[in-house]
Amino acid sequence: MNVTATLKPGAADLDVVFGADGSNITIEVWGVDGLKLKGGASPVSQPSVRNGQSVKVSVLYDAVATESNLAIRVSGTFNGREQAKVQSFTINLGSQPKGTLDGESKVDKDGRPVKVMKSQ
C-alpha cells in the first residue's frame, strides 16, 4: 500500500492506495510530538479493498508551535497474512525546517548544495 498526505494548516487529507486485495482493513490516525487531533474519521474500517483501490481519510488537528508528526497505521489481511504499515508525516507549523539557516544557497563545483553564511 502507498500512503500520501496533503497537509494544510489544521488539516490533512490522507490517501491510502492498496497494492493488493485485502480484508478486515483498519486505518488509524494519531498525533505525535504534541500534535492533537480534533476531528476526522479515525479509525476507518473497510470490510474489503481491491488492488488499486483508494481510501481517503481527512483529519483535523490543533496547531502546535514546534515540529510534530501525524502518524497513520493501516492494517488488514493481504494474501492470507495479517499485515500492517505505519507511516508518519512531519508537520512544521511556522517553525523553520531543521537544517536550514538564513543565508544564500549556492551549488559547489560538484553540484552539492552549499549554504553561504554572512556574519553581521
Sequence and secondary structure as in RCSB ss.txt:
>XXXX:A:sequence
MNVTATLKPGAADLDVVFGADGSNITIEVWGVDGLKLKGGASPVSQPSVRNGQSVKVSVLYDAVATESNLAIRVS
GTFNGREQAKVQSFTINLGSQPKGTLDGESKVDKDGRPVKVMKSQ
>XXXX:A:secstr
 EEEEEEETTEEEEEEE SS EEEEEEEEEEETT EEEEE  SEEEEEE TT EEEEEEEEE  SS EEEEEEEE
EEETTEEEEEEEEEEE  SS  TT  SSEEEE TTS EEEE    
